[in-house]
Amino acid sequence: MARKASYRNHPGVPNLSSYRQDPILIALGQAIRRARLDAELSQEELAHRAEIDRSHVGRIERGDNNVAVMTLAKIAAVLGVSITELMQDAEL
């Protein structure tokens, strides 16, 4: 089980997870970024197709947000991969 990361919420940056920069979130974010780049999508296009905010995509890819399952499902669907594939790529 991953340990809880300590963090401080940065002014002007909403919704940072209490697990910000946890190794699990970083690995998942990197897997999402790789899949997005493989799909030749910008963060903006992924966000638009998944109906989420572009800044949220950036925070997920950096490991700053603990992505909700429903959001993860939307992202995976847009990328044409399963949640399982993203988790395997992240070695989780």
Secondary structure, 3 states (H helix, E strand, C coil): CCCCCCCCCCCCCCCCCCCCCCHHHHHHHHHHHHHHHHCCCCHHHHHHHHCCCHHHHHHHHHCCCCCCHHHHHHHHHHHCCCHHHHHHHCCC
